[in-house]
Amino acid sequence: MNATNTTRDIIVLGAGYTGMLAAIRVARNTRKADVRVTLVNPSQRFTERLRMHQVAAGQELAVHHIPDLLDGSGVTFRQAAAVAIDTAARLVTLDDATTLRYDNLIYALGSSTDTTRVPGADQHAWTLNDPRLAHRFSQRLVEIAAADGTVTVVGGGLTGIEAATEIAESHPGLTVTLVCAQEPGAMMGERARAHLNRALDRLGVVRVTGVHVTKVLPDAVTLDNGVDLASDLTLWTTGVRVPALAAQAGIAVDERGLIVTDATLRSVSHPEIRAVGDAAAVRMPFGQIHGTCQSGLPTAAYAADALARELRGKTMRPFRFGYIHQPVSLGRRDAVIQFTNADDTPRRAYLKGRAAIAYKAMVSGSPVPSFKMSKHMTASVQLSHGGRATRGIA
């Protein structure tokens, strides 16, 4: 606020899962105050990152537009990209050379797959960073499949597993190879991992494990053991990077560029800024939480609630979070859900088959309804605060 304007401006940068929820929720929580909430994002299309592997495999999904999702929320949408933050003047410069003033900023710019660390990856490998790229990848898949070609998925995390199985199921004539440093599903318990591997066998997914890709060529990937694997199409799903915007603005970040936060998700260097989702370095007693929708939505809800309480002169208990599951689709006709302890280590319990398919569909489909609900009520998006694993946070 300034001397001539009593309206408090809250800017939310990024309209992924966390930015959408944070903007809608803080607008609702401050609806009786003189507050203006603006959400900034380069595209009008809302990207369902949890479903990008389906788009890559050629499936048509519903398209959600951000202005439609915001309708009735009281949030103003600005289609633009933030290119600079002046923390002293509290100004965000946009790519159209205009500026937005803020009193409080919620930084939700997320992350993307990093193709800069391996030669050739940025030129010859595809990613699931953008729905348009995923759609073009699906078109190339059709061409490759017509010639019974080869597809290599690099990275054995959940995204890589989901992409490999989806592609193999949709295009059974393709040779799909999953290249990863560890066994697929290494983070899971023995029984869930066994089901996952049975699904990979059933779908004909070739696994090359214990290796790293050192170079990506137009028609192959080179491994650190000197082997060249033929690859008509390479999908890169390993490695993460975040925008440099926060670091360039002088906001305190860690070695990966994530904003360092206190126990209430405020920047330790600029308390008028809160960071959420993949953009935030959030630590629990068991370690730093990693960027997933499972952890991201709770940070967004908490940041919105904490900011609203702060504006009313109230305090907020420290943020607490615990993991509960690792849901993995294995094509459209199979899935496996590994239930976890708060620190993301596997429990004995797991789901497979039809029950897992229904569970995964519920998880992947829940964010958009939660946005709509949050316009009218304080909807819970967090199933666990971590229990004993996070008690005593100060």
C-alpha positions in Angstrom: 0.0 0.0 0.0 1.1 3.6 -0.5 -0.1 7.0 0.7 -2.7 7.4 -1.9 -4.0 3.8 -2.2 -5.2 1.7 0.7 -5.8 -1.4 -1.5 -3.4 -4.2 -0.7 -2.0 -5.9 -3.8 -1.2 -9.6 -3.7 0.5 -10.9 -6.7 0.7 -14.7 -7.4 3.3 -15.7 -10.0 2.6 -18.9 -11.8 -0.7 -20.7 -12.4 0.2 -24.3 -12.0 -1.5 -26.5 -9.4 0.0 -24.4 -6.5 -0.4 -21.0 -8.0 -4.1 -21.6 -8.9 -5.0 -22.8 -5.5 -3.0 -20.1 -3.7 -4.7 -17.3 -5.7 -8.2 -18.6 -5.3 -7.8 -19.4 -1.6 -6.2 -16.1 -0.6 -8.9 -14.2 -2.5 -11.6 -16.0 -0.7 -9.9 -15.6 2.7 -9.5 -11.8 2.2 -12.8 -11.2 0.4 -14.0 -8.9 3.2 -10.8 -6.8 3.1 -9.6 -4.2 0.7 -7.4 -6.6 -1.2 -6.7 -7.1 -4.9 -5.4 -10.5 -6.0 -3.7 -10.9 -9.4 -2.6 -14.1 -10.9 0.2 -13.9 -13.5 0.9 -16.7 -16.0 2.2 -16.8 -19.6 -0.6 -19.0 -20.9 -4.4 -19.0 -20.6 -4.4 -22.8 -20.6 -4.1 -24.7 -17.3 -1.6 -27.5 -17.6 -2.5 -30.7 -15.8 1.1 -31.9 -15.2 -0.2 -35.1 -13.7 -1.7 -36.1 -17.0 1.1 -35.1 -19.5 2.1 -38.7 -20.0 -1.4 -39.3 -21.4 -1.1 -36.4 -23.8 2.3 -37.7 -24.9 0.8 -41.1 -25.7 -1.8 -39.5 -27.9 -4.9 -39.3 -25.6 -7.3 -36.3 -25.9 -7.9 -34.7 -22.5 -10.3 -31.9 -21.5 -8.7 -28.5 -21.9 -9.2 -26.1 -18.9 -8.7 -22.4 -19.4 -7.5 -20.3 -16.4 -10.0 -17.5 -16.7 -12.8 -20.0 -16.6 -11.4 -21.7 -13.6 -11.0 -18.3 -11.9 -14.6 -17.2 -12.7 -16.3 -16.0 -9.5 -13.2 -16.2 -7.4 -12.4 -12.5 -7.3 -8.9 -13.1 -8.8 -7.8 -11.0 -11.7 -5.9 -12.9 -14.4 -2.9 -11.3 -16.2 -1.6 -13.3 -19.2 2.1 -12.5 -19.2 5.5 -13.8 -18.0 7.3 -12.3 -15.1 10.9 -11.3 -16.2 12.1 -9.4 -13.2 11.3 -8.7 -9.5 12.4 -5.4 -7.9 12.2 -6.4 -4.2 13.1 -2.9 -3.0 10.3 -1.2 -5.0 8.1 -4.3 -4.8 7.5 -4.3 -8.5 7.2 -7.2 -10.9 8.2 -6.5 -14.5 6.3 -8.5 -17.2 7.4 -9.5 -20.7 5.2 -6.8 -22.2 7.4 -4.2 -20.4 4.6 -3.2 -17.9 5.0 -3.6 -14.1 2.8 -4.7 -11.3 3.1 -3.4 -7.8 2.8 -5.8 -4.9 2.5 -5.6 -1.1 2.7 -9.4 -0.9 3.9 -11.9 -3.4 3.3 -15.6 -3.6 6.0 -17.2 -5.8 4.7 -20.3 -7.5 6.7 -20.6 -10.7 7.4 -24.3 -10.2 10.0 -26.3 -12.0 10.7 -28.0 -15.4 12.6 -31.0 -16.6 16.3 -30.1 -17.0 17.8 -30.9 -20.4 20.9 -28.7 -20.0 23.2 -31.1 -18.2 23.6 -33.8 -20.8 25.0 -32.9 -24.3 22.3 -33.2 -27.0 19.4 -33.5 -24.6 18.2 -30.0 -25.2 18.4 -30.5 -29.0 17.2 -34.1 -29.5 15.2 -35.1 -26.5 11.6 -34.3 -25.8 10.1 -33.4 -22.4 6.6 -33.2 -20.8 7.1 -29.6 -19.7 4.4 -28.2 -22.0 1.1 -29.7 -23.4 2.0 -28.4 -26.8 5.3 -30.3 -26.8 3.6 -33.4 -25.4 1.0 -33.2 -28.2 3.7 -32.9 -30.9 5.6 -35.8 -29.3 2.4 -37.9 -29.7 2.3 -37.0 -33.4 5.9 -38.1 -33.8 5.0 -41.3 -32.0 2.4 -42.2 -34.6 5.0 -41.7 -37.3 7.6 -43.8 -35.5 5.1 -46.5 -34.6 4.1 -46.9 -38.3 7.7 -48.0 -38.9 7.9 -50.2 -35.8 10.5 -47.8 -34.4 12.2 -47.4 -31.0 11.4 -45.0 -28.2 13.7 -44.4 -25.2 12.4 -42.9 -22.0 15.2 -41.6 -19.8 14.5 -41.6 -16.1 13.0 -44.3 -13.8 11.0 -42.0 -11.5 7.2 -42.0 -11.4 7.0 -39.7 -14.5 9.3 -42.0 -16.6 7.4 -45.1 -15.5 4.0 -43.6 -16.3 5.2 -42.4 -19.7 6.9 -45.6 -20.7 3.8 -47.8 -19.8 1.4 -45.3 -21.4 3.3 -45.2 -24.7 3.8 -49.0 -24.7 0.1 -49.6 -24.2 -1.0 -47.1 -26.8 1.5 -48.2 -29.4 2.2 -51.9 -29.0 4.3 -52.1 -32.1 7.0 -49.8 -30.7 10.0 -50.9 -28.8 9.9 -48.9 -25.6 13.1 -48.8 -23.5 13.3 -47.3 -20.0 16.8 -46.2 -19.1 17.5 -45.4 -15.5 20.2 -45.3 -12.8 18.2 -47.5 -10.4 15.6 -50.2 -10.8 12.2 -48.8 -11.7 10.1 -48.4 -8.6 13.2 -48.4 -6.3 11.4 -46.1 -3.9 8.6 -48.7 -3.4 8.2 -51.7 -1.2 8.9 -55.2 -2.6 5.3 -56.2 -3.4 4.4 -53.0 -5.1 7.6 -53.0 -7.1 7.0 -56.6 -8.1 3.5 -55.6 -9.5 5.1 -52.7 -11.3 7.7 -54.9 -13.0 5.0 -57.5 -14.0 3.2 -54.6 -15.7 6.4 -53.5 -17.5 7.0 -57.1 -18.6 3.4 -57.5 -19.8 3.7 -54.3 -21.9 7.0 -55.2 -23.3 9.0 -52.3 -21.8 12.7 -53.0 -22.0 14.7 -51.9 -18.9 18.3 -50.7 -19.0 19.3 -50.0 -15.4 22.4 -49.0 -13.5 23.5 -46.6 -16.2 23.4 -42.9 -17.0 22.9 -41.2 -20.4 26.0 -39.2 -21.3 24.8 -37.9 -24.8 21.7 -37.7 -26.8 21.9 -38.1 -30.6 19.2 -37.7 -33.2 18.8 -41.4 -33.5 20.4 -42.9 -30.3 21.4 -42.3 -26.7 25.0 -42.9 -25.5 25.3 -44.6 -22.1 28.2 -44.2 -19.6 29.3 -47.8 -20.3 30.0 -46.8 -23.9 26.9 -48.4 -25.4 24.8 -46.6 -28.0 21.1 -47.4 -27.8 19.1 -46.9 -31.0 16.3 -44.4 -30.4 14.1 -42.9 -33.0 12.4 -40.8 -30.3 13.8 -39.9 -26.9 11.7 -38.6 -24.0 13.7 -37.0 -21.1 12.0 -37.2 -17.6 15.0 -36.9 -15.3 16.5 -33.8 -13.6 14.7 -30.7 -12.4 15.5 -27.0 -12.7 13.7 -23.9 -11.6 13.5 -20.4 -13.1 16.4 -18.1 -12.1 14.0 -15.2 -11.4 14.2 -15.4 -7.6 18.0 -15.6 -7.5 18.3 -12.8 -10.0 16.1 -10.6 -7.7 18.4 -11.2 -4.7 15.9 -13.4 -2.9 17.7 -16.0 -0.7 17.8 -19.4 -2.6 19.5 -22.7 -1.9 22.1 -24.4 -4.2 19.3 -25.6 -6.5 17.7 -22.1 -6.8 14.8 -22.8 -4.5 13.6 -20.0 -2.3 14.7 -20.6 1.3 11.7 -20.3 3.6 10.9 -20.1 7.3 8.4 -22.3 9.1 5.5 -20.3 7.7 6.8 -20.5 4.1 8.0 -16.9 4.1 11.2 -16.0 2.3 14.0 -15.8 5.0 15.3 -12.7 3.2 12.1 -11.1 2.1 9.2 -11.9 4.4 6.6 -10.2 2.2 7.2 -13.1 -0.2 6.0 -16.6 0.3 7.1 -19.5 -1.8 5.1 -22.6 -2.6 5.4 -25.9 -4.4 8.5 -26.7 -6.4 9.8 -23.2 -6.0 10.2 -23.5 -2.2 12.9 -25.2 -0.1 10.7 -26.5 2.6 12.3 -28.7 5.3 10.6 -31.1 7.7 12.4 -33.0 10.5 12.8 -35.9 8.1 14.4 -33.8 5.4 13.5 -31.4 2.5 10.2 -32.2 0.8 10.4 -32.9 -2.9 8.3 -31.2 -5.6 5.1 -33.1 -6.2 1.5 -32.2 -6.4 1.0 -34.1 -3.1 3.2 -31.7 -1.2 2.7 -28.7 -3.4 -1.0 -28.2 -2.9 -0.7 -28.2 0.9 2.0 -25.5 0.7 -0.3 -23.4 -1.5 -3.3 -23.7 0.9 -1.1 -23.0 3.9 0.6 -20.0 2.3 -2.8 -18.5 1.4 -4.3 -19.1 4.8 -1.2 -17.8 6.6 -1.1 -14.6 4.5 -4.8 -13.9 5.1 -4.3 -14.4 8.9 -1.2 -12.2 8.8 -3.3 -9.4 7.3 -5.8 -9.7 10.1 -3.0 -9.4 12.7 -3.0 -13.1 13.6 -0.3 -15.7 13.6 -0.2 -19.2 12.0 1.2 -22.4 13.4 4.3 -23.7 11.4 3.7 -25.7 8.3 3.7 -29.4 8.7 3.5 -32.1 6.0 3.8 -35.8 5.7 3.6 -38.0 2.6 1.0 -40.7 2.4 1.3 -42.4 -1.0 3.2 -42.9 -4.3 0.4 -43.3 -7.0 1.6 -44.7 -10.3 -0.5 -45.4 -13.4 0.7 -48.3 -15.6 -1.3 -47.5 -18.8 -5.0 -47.1 -18.7 -5.7 -50.6 -17.5 -3.4 -50.9 -14.5 -1.9 -49.0 -11.7 -0.1 -49.4 -8.4 -0.3 -47.3 -5.2 2.4 -47.6 -2.6 1.3 -46.2 0.7 4.1 -44.5 2.6 5.2 -43.2 6.0 5.4 -39.4 6.5 9.0 -39.4 5.3 8.0 -41.1 2.0 9.5 -44.5 2.9 7.3 -47.4 1.9 4.8 -49.0 4.2 3.6 -52.6 3.8 0.2 -51.5 2.4 -0.3 -51.1 -1.3 -3.0 -51.3 -4.0 -3.0 -52.8 -7.4 -5.3 -53.4 -10.3 -8.8 -51.9 -10.4 -8.7 -50.4 -6.9 -5.4 -48.7 -7.8 -6.8 -47.5 -11.1 -9.7 -45.8 -9.3 -7.5 -44.4 -6.6 -5.0 -42.9 -9.2 -7.9 -41.4 -11.2 -9.2 -39.7 -8.1 -5.7 -38.3 -7.3 -5.0 -37.0 -10.8 -8.5 -35.6 -11.1 -8.8 -33.9 -7.8 -7.0 -30.5 -8.3 -9.5 -28.9 -10.7 -12.5 -29.7 -8.4 -10.5 -28.4 -5.5 -10.0 -25.1 -7.2 -13.8 -24.8 -7.8 -14.6 -25.8 -4.2 -12.1 -23.3 -2.8 -14.0 -20.4 -4.2 -16.8 -21.1 -1.8 -15.3 -23.0 1.2 -12.0 -23.8 2.8 -11.5 -27.1 1.2 -8.8 -29.4 2.7 -6.1 -30.5 0.3 -3.9 -32.2 2.9 -4.3 -35.7 4.1 -1.4 -35.8 6.5 0.5 -33.3 8.7 3.2 -35.9 9.3 2.1 -37.1 12.7 5.0 -37.7 15.1 7.5 -37.3 12.2 6.8 -33.5 12.2 5.9 -32.7 15.7 7.9 -30.0 17.5 8.5 -27.8 14.4 9.2 -24.3 15.6 
